[in-house]
Amino acid sequence: MTTPVHTGAGRIGAPFHVSGPDAPWHRVRAAMDRHGTAVVHTTWGEWLAAVVAEPALRPLLGRDWQRYRRTADPTVRYRFVASRLVTKYTAAAALHTEPVELDLAYRTGGRPYLRGLDQIDVSLTHTDDLIAVGISRVGRIGVDAEPAGRRMSYELLGRTVLTPAERAALEPLADAERAAAMLRLWTLKEAYTKALGQGLRLGFDEFGFDADGSGLAAPDGRPVRRDAWTFATYRVLGRYVLSVARHDAGLDSSPDTAAHTMLDEGFMDAVGELLP
């Protein structure tokens, strides 16, 4: 079950559950047509059967096959491959192609991307048994999740995670309400910096969010106009907080996201030069 905690202005569709390779992937295509983005979530255990029984696992994993084989701990290995399969199946649904046709690669810092599909942005997060993937054709996207019951120490982390205005807003709250608000802000900031490609390099006390988490704010609480950005937070599977940051770069709004029409021309030219 997915419950909105704080949502953007209709530009981010609610995340939905994909329980395995046979999930209703048409929902990804519908979300891409409507919003230009889609966000899915699942648990790695639900994909374990696909990991163990999939006869075409090696071509599906592509360049990740060697890392999968090198990982000694079976739990870590299965979680790793499940997250990659979810990412590929989600991207394939969005691009009207097959997962095996996509080449998943990684930028410095580990952010995944689809080789040859520069207009498509992908974000992956996992915590405990949860996996969540965001995909966008309109600009950057970032997703982050945490267990809803995680207790972040306001006393220890408040000055490094929150702006002065956010601390002032959280200070009078009861302990449980303050912990929930702090966790929501943490996931929003993680999602935003992931979308920017900054990770933890951007100090979380250097930018904030307004009271409902739908817009950026300066450290002193003044609204920061970033009309191209939309943010949303959801409770998923009843036990996780999932936040999404979506940037609209004003790219082609055509709903045609078939892989053969989205391939970067420079990539295709490079491939052509390698062919006899």
N, C-alpha and C positions, 0 to 999 in steps of 0.2 A: 504494500500500500504506500502511495506517495502523497504526502501532505504538504502543501505550501506553508512555509514559515514566514518568509517575506519574498515577494515576487516582483519582477520587473514589469514594465508597462506593456505586457502582452507580447513582447518580442522574444521571449524565451519560452519554449514549450516545456511542460512538465516532464521530468525524466520518467521513463517507463522501464519496466522489468523485462529482461530477456533471459529466459531460463535455460537456454542452450541453443545449439545450431538450428533447431527447428522452431525457434521463437517467431512471433509474427513480425518479421522484418519489414513488412509493408508500412508499419508505423514509423519507421525511420524515414522512408521515402516521403510519407505524408508530412512529417514534421519539417523535413528539408524544403518541401514545396511551400509550406505555410510560413515558416520562420527563417529559413536559410540555415538553420542549425538543428541538431538533434542531440539528446543526451540519454544514454541508457545506463542501467545498473543491473548487477547480478551478483552472485557469490561464486567463488572459484569452485566450491564443491559441486555446484550445479553443472559445471563444465567438465568435471573430472572424468565422466564416462567418455566424453568426446576426446579428451586427452589420451586416455588409455586405449580406446578402441578405434580411433581414427587411423585408417590404413595409409592415408595420404598426409600424415602429420609432417613429414620432412619437407615436402614442397610447400605445404601451408605455412610453415615457419620460415622458410627461406633462409635469410642470413642469420636468423635467431637459432637455427638448428644446432650449431656448434655450442652456443652458450647453454642451450637446454641440455645437451649431452655432457657438458663439463660440470654442471651443477650437481654436486654429490647429494645434498640433502633432498630427499624425495618431496617433502612438503614445499620447500622453496622452489624446486623444479616444477612441480605441478601448478603452483600459483603463478609462476612466471609464464608458463605456456598458456594457461587459461586466460591471463590478461591479454596476451598477444592475439589469441584466437578471437576474443571478444572485440578487440580493436579492429581486426581485419574483417570480421563479419559485419560489424557496424559500418565501416567504410565501404564495404562491398555493397551493402544494401543502399547506402546513400548514392553510390555511383553506378548502380544498375549493372554490376559486374559480379564476378566470382571472387571469393577471398584469395584463392591461389594466384589470381592475376595481379594482385597488388604487392608492391615492394615496400615493406615497412623498414625505415631507416631511422637514425637518431642523430640529433644535433648535439653540439657540445653541451654537456649538462644532462643529457639523456632524454630530452624532449623528442617524442616520436614525430615523424612526418612521412608522407607518402611520396616516394621518389617519382618525379615527373608530373606531379599534380600540385603545383605551387599555390594554386588558388584555394586548395582545401587545407584547412587547419584542423589538427587533431590534438586532443588533450586526454591524458590517462591518469587516473588516481586509484590507489587501493589502500585499504586499511582494514586490519583484521581479515575477515573473509569477504569483504565487499570489494567489488571492482566497478568503476564507473568510467565511461568514455563519453567525451563530447566531440562533435564534429561540426564544422562550419564551412560554408562556401561564401560567406559575406565578409569575413575578417577573422581576427584572432578569437580564440576561445580558450578558457581555462576552467578546469573543474577541480574541486578539492572536497574531501570527505573526512569525517572523524566520527567515532562512536559518540552517540548522543550523551552517553553517561560519562564521558571523559571530564574530569574535574581539573581545570586549569587554575593554578594558584594566582589569584589577583595580586596578592602581596609580592610574590616573586617575579611575576611576568608582566604586571600591569604597565610598568614604565617602558618596557621594551616592545610590547605588543600594541599598546594603545596610545592614541594621541592625548594631549591634555584635555581636549573637549570630550573625548570618549570616556576618559577616567572620571571626569566630572559627572557625566551622565550615568555611569555605572555605580559610582560610589554610594549613593543612597539606597540602592536596590538590596533586597534580601539576598542571602548567600546563594540560594539555588537559582534565583532569577539572574543574578549577576554572572554566575558560572555559565548559564545558558547563553546569555548575551555575549559574553567574552568568546565562547566557542564559536558562535555564529560569526563574529567579527574576524576571528582567526581564519576560518575557512573562506570567508569572502576575500580576505587579503591574500591568502595563498592562491586562490583562484585567479585573482587579478594579476598578481606578479607572475604566475605561470603563463597567463595569456600574453603578458608583456615580454616573456622570455627572460625575466630577471630573477626568478626564484627568490631565495632569501637574500640576494644582493641588495635589494631595496628595503631599507629599514621600515618595519611595520609602524613605527611611531612617526614616520615622515608623511603619512597620508592616512585619512580616515574615511568613515562613512557616515551618512546622515542617520537620523534616529531609526528609520525603517529599513536601512541597509539597501536602499534602492539607488543611491547616488553617492558620488565621491564628495569628500569634504576636506578642507584644509585642517592642519593641526589645531587651529583655534576654533574649528567648527563651522567656519564660513563655507557655504556651498561652492563647489568647484564645477563649472559648466563643462561637462564632458558628454554632450548629447549623443555621441556615437556609442557610448557604453551603456550596457544594461546589466543588472545584477539580480540574482534571485537565490533564495535558500529554500531547501526542501527537507522534510523528514522522509527518509525512504526505508522500506522494510521494517518500519516501526522502531528502529534502533540506531539509525545513522543520520547525521546532518550532512547534507550535500549542497555545496554552493557552486554557482555558475557565474562566470564573467564572460560577457559577449560583446565584441566590438564590431560595429558596422562600418566597414571601410569604404562603403559606397561602391563596392564591386558590382559587376553585372548581376542584376537581380533575376535573370532568367532562371526558371526552375529546371532547366535542362542540365542535370549533373551527371549524365552518362560519362563513364570514364573516357570513352574515345573522343568526346568533345571537350573534356577538361584537361587533357594532356598538354603540358607545357610545350610550346613549339621548339624552344631551345633544346629541351630534352629529346624530342623526337628527331631534331636535326643531328644531334650527337649520336643517337642510335643509328640513324641512317648512314652516317659516315663509317660506322663500324661494320656495316653489312657489305658483303661482296657485291 
